[in-house]
Amino acid sequence: MDKFDAMQMFVRLVEKGSFSAVAKERGVGQPAVSKQISALENELGTELIHRTSRSIALTEPGRDFY
């Protein structure tokens, strides 16, 4: 994982509010964005984004990291 790239994806995810929007912007598949965010969360040892089937929301650590 390129940590800087994952951090950029995280910022764009917060700004766009959608994994698919970030994927479209970056020219990659949505699962690739999700994997990068998950890898970043694993690296940091905390959940940054609370995911549901319909939406995303920042966790408290996610807000602090953003």
C-alpha positions as CSV (number, residue, x, y, z in Angstrom):
1,M,0.0,0.0,0.0
2,D,1.2,3.5,-0.9
3,K,0.2,5.3,2.3
4,F,0.2,8.8,0.7
5,D,-2.0,7.5,-2.1
6,A,-4.4,5.9,0.4
7,M,-4.5,9.2,2.4
8,Q,-5.4,11.1,-0.8
9,M,-8.2,8.6,-1.5
10,F,-9.5,9.0,2.0
11,V,-9.6,12.8,1.6
12,R,-11.4,12.5,-1.7
13,L,-13.8,10.0,-0.2
14,V,-14.7,12.4,2.6
15,E,-15.2,15.3,0.1
16,K,-17.2,13.2,-2.5
17,G,-19.0,11.0,0.0
18,S,-18.9,8.0,-2.3
19,F,-16.5,5.1,-3.0
20,S,-17.8,4.9,-6.6
21,A,-17.3,8.6,-7.2
22,V,-13.7,8.4,-6.1
23,A,-13.2,5.3,-8.2
24,K,-14.6,7.0,-11.2
25,E,-12.4,10.1,-10.6
26,R,-9.3,7.9,-10.2
27,G,-10.1,5.6,-13.1
28,V,-10.1,2.4,-10.9
29,G,-12.8,0.0,-9.7
30,Q,-14.7,0.7,-6.5
31,P,-13.3,-2.4,-4.8
32,A,-9.8,-0.9,-5.3
33,V,-10.7,2.2,-3.4
34,S,-12.4,0.2,-0.7
35,K,-9.2,-1.9,-0.3
36,Q,-7.0,1.1,-0.1
37,I,-9.2,2.7,2.6
38,S,-9.3,-0.6,4.5
39,A,-5.5,-0.9,4.3
40,L,-5.1,2.6,5.6
41,E,-7.5,1.8,8.5
42,N,-5.4,-1.4,9.3
43,E,-2.2,0.7,9.2
44,L,-3.6,3.2,11.6
45,G,-5.3,0.6,13.8
46,T,-8.7,2.3,13.7
47,E,-11.9,2.5,11.7
48,L,-12.1,5.8,9.8
49,I,-15.3,5.3,7.8
50,H,-18.4,3.6,9.0
51,R,-19.9,1.9,6.0
52,T,-23.4,0.8,5.3
53,S,-24.9,-0.5,2.1
54,R,-26.3,2.9,1.3
55,S,-24.0,5.5,2.9
56,I,-20.7,6.3,4.6
57,A,-20.1,8.3,7.7
58,L,-16.9,9.4,9.3
59,T,-16.1,8.0,12.7
60,E,-14.6,10.2,15.4
61,P,-11.1,9.0,14.6
62,G,-11.9,9.6,10.9
63,R,-12.9,13.2,11.6
64,D,-9.7,13.7,13.6
65,F,-7.6,12.2,10.8
66,Y,-9.3,14.2,8.1
